[in-house]
Amino acid sequence: MIQLLGAGGSLLAGSGLPTPTFSVYVLAFSLAAVVCFAAIPRARAINAADDTRNGLVALVAISGVWAALQVGYLAAPTLSLQYGFYIAGLVVGLSTVGPWLYFCSAYTGRSLHDNPTYRRIAIAVYLVIVSIKVTNPIHGLYFTATPTTTPFIHLMIDHGTLHWLAMGLAYALATVGIFMLFELFAQVDYDTRPFVGLVGLTALPVALDILGSISPNVIDMSYSALGVAAFAVGVLFVYTDRFETIQLAGQYDSPVVVLGDDDEVRDYNRRAAELFPALKDGLGEELATVVPTLSQCPNNEAVIELEIDGETRYFQSTTNPFSASRVQLGRLLVLTDVTAQERYRRQLEAQNERLEQFTGMVSHDLRNPLNVAQGNSEIIHELLTAAQTDDGRYEPLTPDTLETIDTAAETLSRTLQRMESLIDDLLVLAREGQEIDELEPVSLAAIGENCWAMVEGKAATFVVDDDLTVEADPDRLQQLLENLFRNAIEHGGSDVTIRIGTLDTEAGFYIEDDGPGIPAEKRDDVFESGYTTNRSGTGFGLSIVSEIVAAHDWEIALTESATGGARFEIMTGSDDAGEDTADTPTADSDAVDTTADSGRSE
């Protein structure tokens, strides 16, 4: 609805010489339109996904059209044309919200812009608001237009409540897009202050809109076209490259580093900064200087090992080149956490190695007793066959033959027992090399007592110097202690004294004896499978101990006890195991002294 000044509405817009204020307004909106149109080729050439690029192109183009329509509103020769240009500007200006949200959704890796339901709702809301705007000459509820000569001849716009509601909705939707970007920037730990400055450009026109409604010195019209045009062009020209690298880094949940063509660090996401804090001060510097570990990764897939919060984790590095207009601009270094897969792979490799080792042990360690058993069984068979008559009866055996058969049978029995021991130890060794699923607090003194009851200790003595609670698999810890106890008795004699207690300098415990000890030059060999100095031993006892220690992620060292015997020190590497020494006598006082007797031996 246009309220004309003068009879018949004879006042013409733009009549007379243009005032300085008029020139400033026209120049501002014209410049915004020209810059937007000139930016379209650049927007179409950016290196981005089609949705991202199309959203930005549409935003820049529509912003230019909006600014051009504002120029038409100001410079049209008649008030009716000004009115038409203003309504067209309102319609086009509202449509900038669509490509802005489209760009933000596509840029941040969302699929909102592709959702048919959201599209239909957006189109419906847009058409409802547009219908209210284009029918304003009928109802006049959106705005009223009154010709005025201050500060130059134009239609003075008085916005109604519906205008402010529609503008509030438009800015609310635009804010949704802004928060999408802020969320992505926060994810990659990007400095958002420059972006806040760009967002501020869209807020300034709102202040002019409000000022125009209350001050006669400012034209009451929509200034949003200036802010949107400045923002769109600012995003395109000033931050295109930065936004591109942010998008590359932000679309991954895994740690990502964006590298330039010369391997300089262009960007990274928050996950990468958590792994490599040096990246925060390394933008623009070569990767080899900032994070040498990453620079040593080849272009193909590689696995790197990192210590994170005391835990070893594995990451697979992959590089993907990115380019624009067929020119390579750099590469994207992505680190994928493959800890579970790598641990499983290494476990399989260890199992395969153990399988090969066991195969060698079986073929080597069982072959000799098997040959002995076969030889003696053949002797018995030959002697019995020789004594058999044609009618199937046996002639009386001579004393020498009986002695030979008895000796062969005894040898055969011992050999079979040794083979059984070898097989049992091999099975135990195979089991102890497997990973431990659950740990529980275990009293070293209590489990030591249980183990001692299972050992044929004869006159040996077992002493608990002090107690220690360790996180362990009880069954495997008992197997460890039993093997060390048997080892001490086998090599230290039936009257050996065995002691267990807590290490003084670091978390862990020891098992020592007062036997002859192990020479320093042989201490590295005793943990090898099959190594033994005892003819009746299998050579797997200490190898089993070593496997149990490794399965717990402990460490073991072999030294000499104070009495010259063997001392096995097992470092658990954890200080959370509680030492309970208040109620347990120490070695210097009344230590627990247990002497094995026939009642406890098996």
C-alpha positions in Angstrom: 0.0 0.0 0.0 1.5 3.3 -1.1 0.5 6.5 0.4 1.3 9.2 -2.1 2.3 12.8 -1.3 0.6 15.4 -3.3 -2.3 15.3 -5.7 -2.4 12.3 -7.9 0.9 11.0 -6.7 2.8 13.1 -9.2 6.0 13.0 -7.1 8.7 11.1 -9.0 11.4 9.2 -7.4 14.9 10.3 -8.4 13.7 13.7 -9.7 16.3 16.4 -9.3 20.0 16.0 -8.7 21.1 13.0 -6.5 22.0 13.9 -3.0 25.3 12.7 -1.4 23.3 10.4 0.8 21.5 8.9 -2.1 24.8 8.3 -3.9 26.3 6.5 -0.9 23.3 4.2 -0.6 23.3 3.3 -4.3 27.0 2.9 -4.4 27.1 0.6 -1.4 24.4 -1.8 -2.7 25.8 -1.6 -6.3 29.3 -2.5 -5.0 27.8 -5.4 -3.1 26.1 -6.7 -6.2 29.1 -6.3 -8.5 31.4 -8.0 -6.0 29.0 -10.9 -5.6 28.6 -11.4 -9.3 32.4 -11.2 -9.9 32.9 -13.9 -7.2 30.7 -16.5 -8.9 33.5 -17.9 -11.1 35.8 -18.2 -8.1 33.0 -20.0 -6.1 32.5 -22.4 -9.0 36.2 -23.2 -9.1 36.8 -24.0 -5.5 38.1 -27.5 -4.6 35.1 -29.0 -2.7 32.4 -31.5 -3.0 29.6 -30.6 -5.4 27.0 -29.9 -2.7 29.4 -27.6 -0.8 30.4 -25.8 -4.0 26.8 -25.5 -5.3 25.6 -24.1 -1.9 28.3 -21.4 -1.9 27.8 -20.5 -5.5 24.0 -20.1 -4.9 24.6 -18.0 -1.8 26.9 -15.6 -3.6 24.7 -15.4 -6.7 21.5 -14.8 -4.8 23.2 -12.3 -2.5 24.2 -10.4 -5.6 20.7 -10.4 -7.0 19.4 -9.2 -3.6 21.8 -6.3 -3.6 20.9 -5.4 -7.2 17.2 -5.3 -6.3 18.0 -3.0 -3.5 19.7 -0.7 -6.0 16.5 -0.9 -8.1 14.5 0.1 -5.1 16.6 3.1 -4.5 17.1 4.3 -8.1 13.9 3.3 -9.9 12.3 6.4 -11.6 8.8 5.8 -10.2 7.4 5.0 -6.8 5.5 2.0 -8.2 8.8 0.5 -9.5 10.5 1.1 -6.2 7.6 -0.7 -4.5 8.0 -3.6 -6.9 11.8 -3.8 -6.5 11.4 -3.7 -2.7 9.0 -6.7 -2.6 11.2 -8.6 -5.1 14.1 -7.9 -2.8 12.2 -9.2 0.2 11.4 -12.4 -1.7 15.0 -13.0 -2.9 16.5 -12.0 0.4 14.6 -14.6 2.2 15.8 -17.2 -0.3 19.4 -16.7 0.8 18.7 -18.7 3.9 18.3 -21.8 1.8 21.7 -22.0 0.1 23.4 -20.8 3.4 21.9 -23.8 5.3 22.6 -26.0 2.3 26.3 -25.0 2.2 26.7 -25.4 6.0 25.1 -28.8 6.0 27.2 -30.1 3.1 30.4 -28.4 4.3 30.1 -30.0 7.8 29.4 -33.4 6.4 25.7 -33.6 7.3 22.9 -34.9 5.2 20.2 -32.4 6.2 20.3 -30.7 2.8 19.5 -34.1 1.1 16.6 -34.9 3.4 13.4 -34.8 1.4 11.2 -34.0 4.4 13.3 -31.1 5.4 13.3 -29.8 1.9 9.5 -30.0 1.6 9.1 -28.2 5.0 11.6 -25.5 3.9 9.8 -24.9 0.6 6.4 -24.8 2.3 7.6 -22.2 4.9 9.3 -20.2 2.2 6.2 -20.1 0.0 3.9 -19.1 3.0 6.2 -16.2 3.8 6.6 -15.2 0.2 2.8 -15.2 -0.3 2.4 -12.8 2.7 5.1 -10.5 1.1 3.7 -10.4 -2.4 0.1 -9.8 -1.2 1.2 -7.0 1.0 -0.4 -4.4 -1.4 -3.7 -6.0 -0.5 -3.4 -6.4 3.3 -0.5 -4.0 4.2 0.4 -6.2 7.2 4.0 -6.8 6.3 5.0 -3.2 5.7 3.6 0.2 4.6 5.3 2.5 2.1 5.0 6.2 2.2 6.8 8.6 -0.3 9.2 11.0 1.4 11.8 13.5 0.3 14.1 13.0 3.4 17.0 12.5 2.9 16.1 12.0 -0.7 13.0 11.1 -2.6 12.1 7.5 -2.0 9.5 5.2 -0.5 9.8 5.2 3.3 9.2 1.7 4.5 7.5 1.1 7.8 7.9 -2.5 8.7 5.1 -4.4 10.4 5.1 -7.2 12.9 5.1 -9.9 10.3 8.3 -8.5 8.9 10.1 -8.7 12.2 8.8 -12.2 12.8 10.0 -13.4 9.3 13.3 -11.7 9.8 13.7 -13.3 13.2 13.0 -16.7 11.7 15.5 -16.1 8.9 18.2 -15.1 11.3 17.4 -18.0 13.6 17.8 -20.4 10.7 21.0 -18.7 9.6 22.3 -19.1 13.2 21.7 -22.8 12.9 24.2 -22.9 10.0 26.6 -20.8 12.0 26.5 -23.3 14.9 27.1 -26.1 12.4 30.4 -24.4 11.4 31.4 -23.6 15.0 30.9 -27.2 15.9 33.2 -28.3 13.1 35.8 -25.6 14.0 35.7 -26.7 17.7 36.3 -30.3 16.6 39.4 -29.4 14.7 40.4 -26.8 17.4 40.4 -24.0 14.8 40.7 -20.4 16.0 37.2 -19.1 15.5 37.9 -15.4 16.0 38.2 -14.5 12.3 35.0 -16.4 11.7 33.3 -14.4 14.5 34.3 -11.2 12.6 32.6 -12.4 9.5 29.5 -13.4 11.4 29.5 -9.9 12.8 29.1 -8.5 9.3 25.7 -10.0 9.2 24.7 -8.5 12.5 25.6 -4.9 11.6 22.8 -4.6 9.1 20.3 -5.7 11.7 21.4 -2.7 13.8 20.8 -0.4 10.8 17.4 -2.0 10.3 16.4 -1.2 13.9 18.0 2.3 13.7 16.1 3.0 10.5 12.8 2.3 12.3 13.5 4.8 15.0 15.7 7.5 13.4 14.7 9.9 10.6 18.3 10.2 9.5 18.6 6.5 8.5 16.3 5.1 5.7 13.9 2.5 7.1 14.7 -0.3 4.7 16.3 -3.8 4.9 20.1 -3.6 5.0 20.6 -7.4 5.3 21.7 -7.6 1.6 24.9 -5.7 2.5 25.7 -8.0 5.4 25.0 -11.2 3.6 26.9 -10.1 0.5 29.9 -9.1 2.6 29.8 -12.4 4.6 29.5 -14.6 1.5 32.3 -12.9 -0.3 34.4 -12.9 2.9 34.0 -16.6 3.3 34.8 -17.1 -0.4 37.9 -14.9 -0.8 39.4 -14.5 2.6 38.9 -18.0 4.1 38.4 -20.4 1.2 41.7 -22.2 1.6 41.4 -22.3 5.4 37.8 -23.5 5.2 38.9 -26.2 2.8 41.6 -27.6 5.1 39.2 -27.4 8.0 36.7 -29.4 6.1 39.3 -32.0 5.1 40.4 -32.4 8.8 36.9 -32.1 10.3 35.2 -34.8 8.3 37.2 -37.5 10.1 36.7 -38.8 13.6 40.3 -40.2 13.5 43.3 -38.0 14.0 44.0 -36.0 10.8 46.8 -33.7 9.7 46.4 -31.7 6.5 49.8 -31.2 4.7 50.7 -28.9 1.9 52.5 -29.9 -1.3 55.9 -29.3 0.5 54.8 -31.3 3.6 54.1 -28.2 5.7 51.4 -28.5 8.3 48.3 -26.7 7.0 45.7 -28.0 9.5 44.8 -30.7 11.9 41.9 -31.8 14.0 41.6 -32.0 17.8 42.2 -35.8 17.9 45.6 -35.2 16.1 46.5 -32.4 18.5 45.8 -34.7 21.5 48.2 -37.2 20.1 50.8 -34.6 19.0 50.6 -31.4 21.0 53.5 -29.9 19.0 51.0 -29.4 16.1 49.4 -26.5 17.9 52.5 -24.4 17.3 53.5 -26.0 14.0 51.2 -24.5 11.4 53.2 -23.5 8.4 56.2 -25.6 9.4 57.5 -28.8 7.9 56.0 -32.0 9.4 59.5 -33.4 9.9 60.3 -30.5 12.2 57.0 -30.5 14.1 56.3 -34.3 14.5 59.2 -36.4 13.2 57.3 -39.6 14.0 54.7 -38.8 11.4 57.2 -37.6 8.8 58.8 -41.0 8.8 55.6 -42.7 7.8 55.7 -43.8 4.2 53.1 -42.7 1.7 51.5 -46.2 1.8 49.9 -47.7 4.9 52.1 -48.0 7.9 51.5 -48.8 11.6 53.1 -46.5 14.2 53.4 -47.3 17.9 52.5 -44.6 20.5 52.5 -44.5 24.3 49.3 -42.9 25.5 48.6 -42.6 29.3 51.0 -45.5 30.0 49.3 -47.7 27.4 50.8 -48.8 24.0 48.4 -48.1 21.2 48.8 -48.6 17.5 47.7 -46.3 14.6 47.7 -47.0 10.9 48.7 -44.1 8.8 47.3 -43.5 5.4 47.8 -40.6 3.0 45.3 -39.3 0.5 46.3 -36.6 -1.9 43.9 -33.7 -2.5 44.0 -31.4 -5.5 42.2 -28.6 -7.3 41.9 -28.3 -11.1 44.0 -31.4 -11.5 46.9 -29.8 -9.6 47.9 -31.6 -6.4 47.8 -29.2 -3.4 48.9 -31.6 -0.7 48.0 -34.7 1.1 45.8 -35.8 4.0 47.5 -37.9 6.7 44.9 -40.0 8.5 45.7 -42.1 11.6 43.3 -44.9 12.3 43.4 -46.6 15.8 44.1 -50.2 15.0 45.2 -51.2 18.5 42.8 -54.1 18.8 43.6 -55.5 15.4 47.4 -55.0 15.8 47.3 -56.7 19.2 45.4 -59.6 17.7 47.8 -59.8 14.8 50.8 -59.8 17.1 49.1 -62.4 19.3 48.6 -64.6 16.2 52.2 -64.1 15.2 53.4 -65.0 18.7 51.1 -68.1 18.7 52.5 -69.1 15.3 56.0 -68.7 16.6 55.2 -70.8 19.6 53.5 -73.4 17.4 56.7 -73.6 15.3 58.7 -73.7 18.5 56.5 -76.5 19.9 56.7 -78.4 16.7 60.5 -78.3 17.0 60.4 -79.3 20.6 58.1 -82.2 19.9 60.2 -83.5 17.0 63.5 -82.9 19.0 62.7 -83.6 22.6 60.3 -86.5 22.1 62.3 -88.3 19.4 65.1 -89.6 21.6 62.9 -91.1 24.4 60.6 -92.4 21.7 63.5 -94.2 20.0 64.6 -95.5 23.4 61.0 -96.8 24.1 60.8 -98.4 20.6 64.2 -100.0 21.0 63.4 -101.6 24.4 60.0 -102.7 23.3 61.6 -104.4 20.3 64.1 -106.1 22.7 61.3 -107.5 24.8 59.4 -108.6 21.7 62.4 -110.3 20.2 63.2 -112.2 23.4 59.6 -113.3 23.9 59.4 -114.4 20.2 62.5 -116.4 20.5 61.2 -118.2 23.5 57.9 -119.1 21.7 57.6 -122.7 20.3 55.8 -123.7 17.1 52.7 -124.7 19.0 52.4 -121.2 20.6 53.8 -122.1 24.0 56.8 -120.4 25.7 59.9 -122.2 26.8 61.2 -121.4 30.2 63.3 -118.2 30.1 66.8 -118.2 31.3 67.9 -115.9 34.1 69.9 -113.7 31.7 66.9 -113.4 29.4 64.6 -112.5 32.3 67.1 -109.9 33.5 67.3 -108.4 30.1 63.5 -108.2 29.7 63.3 -106.7 33.2 65.9 -104.1 32.4 64.2 -103.2 29.1 60.8 -103.0 30.7 62.1 -100.7 33.5 63.8 -98.5 30.9 60.7 -98.5 28.8 58.6 -97.4 31.9 61.0 -94.6 32.8 61.0 -93.4 29.2 57.3 -93.4 28.9 57.1 -91.4 32.2 59.6 -88.9 30.8 57.5 -88.6 27.6 54.4 -88.0 29.7 56.3 -85.2 31.6 57.5 -83.7 28.4 54.0 -83.7 26.9 52.5 -82.2 30.1 55.0 -79.4 30.2 54.5 -78.7 26.5 50.8 -78.3 27.0 51.3 -76.1 30.0 53.8 -74.0 28.0 51.3 -73.6 25.2 48.6 -72.5 27.6 50.8 -70.0 29.6 51.7 -68.1 26.4 48.1 -67.1 25.9 46.8 -63.7 27.0 45.1 -63.3 30.4 41.5 -62.2 30.3 40.9 -61.2 34.0 43.1 -60.4 37.0 42.2 -60.5 40.6 44.0 -59.6 43.9 46.0 -62.5 45.1 47.9 -62.9 48.4 51.5 -64.0 47.6 51.9 -65.8 51.0 48.6 -67.6 50.7 49.1 -68.9 47.2 52.7 -69.8 48.1 51.4 -72.0 50.9 49.1 -73.7 48.4 51.9 -74.3 46.0 54.2 -75.7 48.6 51.6 -78.4 49.5 51.8 -79.5 45.8 55.6 -79.8 45.8 57.5 -82.9 46.7 59.7 -80.9 49.1 60.9 -83.7 51.4 63.1 -82.0 53.9 63.1 -78.6 52.2 62.0 -75.4 54.0 59.6 -72.7 52.8 59.8 -69.3 54.4 57.6 -66.2 53.8 59.6 -63.1 54.5 56.6 -60.8 54.0 53.3 -60.8 52.1 52.2 -58.9 49.0 48.9 -58.6 47.2 49.3 -58.7 43.4 46.9 -58.4 40.5 47.3 -61.8 38.8 45.6 -64.9 37.4 45.7 -67.2 40.5 46.1 -70.4 38.6 49.0 -69.2 36.5 50.7 -67.5 39.5 50.5 -70.9 41.3 52.0 -72.6 38.3 54.8 -70.1 38.3 55.6 -70.6 42.0 55.4 -74.4 41.7 57.9 -74.4 38.9 60.3 -72.2 40.8 60.0 -74.3 43.9 60.6 -77.5 42.0 63.6 -75.9 40.3 65.1 -74.9 43.6 64.6 -78.5 45.0 66.0 -80.2 41.9 69.1 -78.1 41.9 69.5 -77.1 45.5 69.0 -80.4 47.1 66.3 -81.9 49.3 67.2 -79.7 52.3 67.2 -76.4 50.4 65.5 -73.3 52.0 63.2 -71.3 49.7 62.0 -67.8 50.6 59.5 -65.4 49.1 59.0 -61.7 49.8 58.6 -58.2 48.6 61.2 -56.3 46.5 62.5 -53.2 48.3 63.2 -50.9 45.4 60.2 -51.4 43.1 56.8 -53.1 42.9 57.2 -56.9 42.8 58.3 -60.0 44.6 61.2 -62.5 44.8 61.7 -66.2 45.2 65.2 -67.2 46.3 67.0 -70.3 47.7 70.2 -71.1 49.4 71.3 -73.7 46.9 74.4 -73.6 44.7 72.9 -70.8 42.5 73.2 -70.4 38.7 76.5 -69.1 37.1 76.2 -65.7 35.6 77.2 -66.9 32.1 74.2 -69.3 32.1 71.5 -67.1 33.5 70.4 -66.0 30.0 70.0 -69.6 28.9 67.9 -71.1 31.7 64.7 -69.5 30.4 65.0 -71.2 27.0 62.7 -74.1 26.3 64.5 -77.4 26.7 67.5 -76.1 28.6 68.3 -78.2 31.6 71.3 -79.4 33.6 69.3 -82.2 35.2 69.2 -85.4 33.2 65.7 -86.2 34.5 64.3 -82.7 33.9 62.3 -81.6 30.8 64.0 -78.2 30.5 60.6 -76.5 30.3 60.1 -75.4 34.0 61.7 -72.0 33.7 60.5 -71.5 30.2 57.0 -71.9 31.6 57.8 -69.3 34.3 59.0 -66.9 31.6 55.8 -67.3 29.6 53.6 -66.7 32.7 55.6 -63.6 33.5 55.2 -62.3 30.0 51.4 -63.1 29.9 51.1 -60.8 33.0 53.2 -58.0 31.4 55.7 -58.5 34.2 59.4 -58.7 34.0 61.8 -61.3 35.5 65.4 -61.1 36.4 67.7 -63.8 37.7 70.4 -62.8 40.2 72.2 -64.3 43.2 70.7 -64.5 46.7 72.5 -63.4 49.9 73.4 -67.0 50.6 74.8 -67.6 47.1 71.7 -69.4 45.7 69.4 -68.4 42.9 67.1 -65.4 43.3 64.3 -64.7 40.8 63.0 -61.1 41.0 59.6 -60.5 39.4 58.7 -56.9 38.7 55.0 -56.4 38.4 55.4 -52.7 37.4 52.4 -51.6 39.5 52.3 -49.8 42.8 48.6 -50.4 43.4 49.4 -53.8 44.8 49.0 -53.4 48.5 51.8 -54.6 50.8 50.4 -56.3 53.9 53.4 -56.4 56.3 51.8 -55.2 59.5 50.6 -58.6 60.6 53.1 -60.7 58.8 56.6 -61.3 60.4 59.6 -60.2 58.4 62.8 -62.1 57.7 64.5 -60.4 60.6 61.9 -61.5 63.1 59.7 -64.6 63.3 59.4 -65.5 59.7 56.9 -68.2 58.7 59.0 -71.4 58.5 57.4 -74.4 56.8 59.3 -77.6 56.5 57.9 -80.2 54.1 57.2 -83.6 55.4 55.8 -86.8 54.0 52.3 -85.8 55.1 52.3 -82.9 52.6 54.2 -84.4 49.8 52.6 -86.2 46.8 
